[in-house]
Amino acid sequence: MALLEVIALDARDAVAAQEGGADRVELVADMAADGLSPSPATVAEVRAAVDIPVRVMLRLVDGFAPGDLGALLRRTVELRSAGAEEFVLGFLTPDGAVDPPAVTRVVEAIDGAPWTFHRAIDHCADRSALRAAVAELPGLDGFLTAGATSGVDHGIATLVAEASGPQRILAGGGLRLDHLPPLMQAGIDAFHIGSAARPQGWMSPVSAEAVRTWRAAVDDQRP
């Protein structure tokens, strides 16, 4: 079954995503910074409100550097204690390479939990080198990527080319319904939506009806 993941900011969003047929939510805070770590209290509220998996962002500062690694590791422990069981992370050096010490230490802190390498991959200097560098880290089960910094419109050829790699491609970043046919024909079966689940914009909550539309579209495109 194809996977549909929806960005949630709080329990209300997560409930609407589940009602609409989402398989998983990505829980973040502060979309003005493209998604930072939520509070432990929010994690606990969301975990209590829904039955679907909740993948929690590990990111304390805007951009793709880890920032204060000690603070990030402390927040990771707090989020795990609040019930987080799945995560989203990814850190780059100033020259656009993966930051092995930061990624490795955070992965050690989540202790084998499943995680997604997020859209930092779209901002790296060498996608193939990044994927190879993190491929053997425990728990990694996919890359959230648009294929390009500017979104799926410009990255679709890259996504199609990477569809057969060892980790699952979670296509997201300006994803539209009309992107689904070529992506699914290439073998991509995981999709991530944010603004598409909020027809009234980011100041409004997730719409269960919008998610339902995506659920139906993803299911209709299955081979």
C-alpha positions as CSV (number, residue, x, y, z in Angstrom):
1,M,0.0,0.0,0.0
2,A,1.3,3.5,-0.9
3,L,2.2,5.6,2.1
4,L,0.6,9.1,2.6
5,E,2.3,11.3,5.2
6,V,0.8,14.6,6.3
7,I,2.5,17.4,8.2
8,A,0.9,18.1,11.6
9,L,1.5,21.0,14.0
10,D,-0.7,19.8,16.8
11,A,-3.2,17.1,17.9
12,R,-6.0,18.7,15.9
13,D,-4.0,18.4,12.7
14,A,-3.1,14.9,13.5
15,V,-6.7,13.8,14.1
16,A,-7.8,15.4,10.8
17,A,-5.0,13.7,9.0
18,Q,-6.0,10.3,10.4
19,E,-9.6,10.9,9.6
20,G,-8.7,11.7,6.0
21,G,-6.8,8.5,5.6
22,A,-3.2,9.5,6.2
23,D,-0.9,6.6,7.1
24,R,1.5,8.7,9.2
25,V,2.0,12.3,10.3
26,E,5.2,14.3,10.5
27,L,5.0,16.4,13.6
28,V,6.8,19.7,13.5
29,A,6.6,23.2,14.9
30,D,7.3,26.6,13.3
31,M,6.7,26.2,9.6
32,A,8.1,29.7,9.1
33,A,11.5,27.9,9.7
34,D,10.5,25.0,7.5
35,G,9.7,22.8,10.5
36,L,11.4,22.6,13.9
37,S,11.1,20.1,16.8
38,P,7.8,20.2,18.6
39,S,7.6,20.4,22.3
40,P,7.5,17.2,24.4
41,A,4.0,18.2,25.5
42,T,2.8,18.4,21.9
43,V,4.3,15.0,21.2
44,A,2.5,13.5,24.2
45,E,-0.8,15.1,23.1
46,V,-0.5,13.9,19.5
47,R,0.4,10.4,20.5
48,A,-2.6,10.2,22.8
49,A,-4.9,11.6,20.0
50,V,-4.1,9.3,17.1
51,D,-3.3,5.6,16.4
52,I,-1.2,6.2,13.2
53,P,2.6,6.5,13.5
54,V,4.0,10.0,14.4
55,R,7.4,10.9,13.0
56,V,8.9,13.7,15.0
57,M,11.2,16.4,13.6
58,L,14.7,16.7,15.3
59,R,15.8,20.2,14.3
60,L,16.2,23.2,16.6
61,V,17.4,25.9,14.2
62,D,16.5,27.1,10.7
63,G,18.8,25.8,8.0
64,F,20.6,22.4,7.8
65,A,23.3,22.8,10.4
66,P,22.7,21.0,13.7
67,G,23.2,24.1,15.8
68,D,23.9,23.4,19.4
69,L,24.4,19.6,19.2
70,G,24.2,19.2,23.0
71,A,20.8,21.0,23.1
72,L,19.6,18.9,20.2
73,L,20.6,15.7,21.9
74,R,18.9,16.8,25.1
75,R,15.7,17.6,23.2
76,T,15.9,14.2,21.5
77,V,15.9,12.5,24.9
78,E,13.0,14.6,26.1
79,L,10.9,13.8,23.0
80,R,11.6,10.1,23.4
81,S,10.5,10.3,27.0
82,A,7.3,12.0,25.8
83,G,6.5,9.1,23.5
84,A,8.2,9.8,20.2
85,E,9.1,6.5,18.5
86,E,9.9,7.7,15.0
87,F,11.9,10.7,13.8
88,V,13.0,13.0,11.0
89,L,16.5,14.5,10.8
90,G,19.4,15.5,8.5
91,F,22.3,17.8,8.9
92,L,24.8,19.3,6.5
93,T,28.2,21.0,6.8
94,P,28.7,24.5,5.5
95,D,30.0,23.1,2.2
96,G,26.9,21.0,1.6
97,A,28.1,17.6,2.6
98,V,26.4,15.4,5.1
99,D,27.5,16.1,8.7
100,P,28.5,12.6,9.9
101,P,29.2,13.4,13.6
102,A,25.9,15.2,14.0
103,V,23.8,12.7,12.2
104,T,25.6,9.7,13.9
105,R,25.2,11.1,17.4
106,V,21.5,11.9,16.9
107,V,20.9,8.4,15.4
108,E,22.7,6.9,18.4
109,A,20.4,8.9,20.7
110,I,17.2,7.6,19.0
111,D,18.6,4.1,19.6
112,G,17.4,2.2,16.6
113,A,14.1,4.0,16.0
114,P,13.0,4.4,12.4
115,W,13.8,7.7,10.8
116,T,13.7,9.7,7.6
117,F,16.5,11.8,6.2
118,H,14.7,15.0,5.4
119,R,15.0,17.6,2.6
120,A,18.5,18.6,3.5
121,I,19.3,16.1,0.7
122,D,17.8,18.6,-1.7
123,H,20.4,21.2,-0.6
124,C,23.5,19.0,-0.5
125,A,26.4,19.2,-2.9
126,D,26.3,15.6,-3.9
127,R,23.1,13.5,-3.5
128,S,24.8,10.2,-4.3
129,A,27.6,10.8,-1.8
130,L,25.1,11.8,0.9
131,R,23.0,8.7,0.3
132,A,26.0,6.5,0.4
133,A,27.3,8.1,3.6
134,V,24.2,7.5,5.6
135,A,23.0,4.2,4.0
136,E,24.2,1.9,6.7
137,L,23.0,4.0,9.7
138,P,20.5,2.0,11.8
139,G,16.9,2.9,11.5
140,L,17.1,4.9,8.2
141,D,14.1,3.9,6.1
142,G,13.7,6.7,3.6
143,F,14.6,10.1,2.2
144,L,12.1,12.9,2.1
145,T,12.9,14.8,-1.1
146,A,11.6,16.9,-3.9
147,G,14.5,16.1,-6.1
148,A,15.4,19.8,-6.2
149,T,15.6,22.8,-3.9
150,S,12.7,24.5,-5.6
151,G,10.3,21.5,-5.4
152,V,9.0,18.5,-7.2
153,D,8.2,20.5,-10.4
154,H,11.9,20.9,-11.0
155,G,13.1,17.7,-9.3
156,I,10.7,15.0,-10.8
157,A,13.4,13.6,-13.1
158,T,15.8,13.2,-10.2
159,L,13.1,11.4,-8.1
160,V,12.3,9.1,-11.0
161,A,16.0,8.3,-11.4
162,E,16.4,7.5,-7.7
163,A,13.2,5.5,-7.3
164,S,15.0,2.2,-7.4
165,G,17.5,3.0,-4.7
166,P,17.8,0.9,-1.5
167,Q,15.9,3.4,0.7
168,R,12.3,4.4,0.1
169,I,11.8,7.8,-1.6
170,L,9.2,9.9,0.2
171,A,8.3,12.5,-2.4
172,G,7.4,15.9,-1.0
173,G,8.0,19.6,-1.5
174,G,5.4,21.3,-3.5
175,L,3.8,18.0,-4.4
176,R,0.6,18.2,-6.5
177,L,-1.9,15.6,-7.6
178,D,-0.7,15.7,-11.2
179,H,2.8,14.6,-10.0
180,L,1.4,11.3,-8.8
181,P,1.1,9.4,-12.2
182,P,4.8,9.7,-13.3
183,L,6.1,9.2,-9.8
184,M,4.1,6.0,-9.2
185,Q,4.9,4.7,-12.7
186,A,8.5,5.0,-11.7
187,G,7.9,2.9,-8.6
188,I,7.7,5.7,-5.9
189,D,5.0,4.7,-3.4
190,A,5.4,7.2,-0.5
191,F,4.1,10.8,-0.6
192,H,4.4,13.7,1.8
193,I,2.1,16.7,1.9
194,G,1.9,19.9,3.9
195,S,0.2,22.9,2.3
196,A,-1.8,20.5,0.1
197,A,-3.6,19.4,3.2
198,R,-4.4,23.0,4.2
199,P,-6.5,24.6,1.4
200,Q,-6.9,27.7,3.6
201,G,-3.2,28.1,4.2
202,W,-0.8,27.4,7.1
203,M,-2.8,29.5,9.5
204,S,-5.6,27.0,9.2
205,P,-5.7,23.4,10.4
206,V,-5.3,20.3,8.3
207,S,-8.5,19.5,6.3
208,A,-9.6,15.9,6.6
209,E,-11.4,16.3,3.3
210,A,-8.2,17.5,1.5
211,V,-6.3,14.5,2.9
212,R,-9.2,12.3,1.8
213,T,-8.8,13.6,-1.7
214,W,-5.1,12.7,-1.7
215,R,-5.8,9.3,-0.2
216,A,-8.2,8.5,-3.0
217,A,-5.8,9.8,-5.6
218,V,-2.9,7.8,-4.3
219,D,-5.0,4.7,-4.1
220,D,-6.3,5.2,-7.6
221,Q,-2.8,5.4,-9.1
222,R,-1.6,2.1,-7.6
223,P,-0.6,-0.4,-10.2
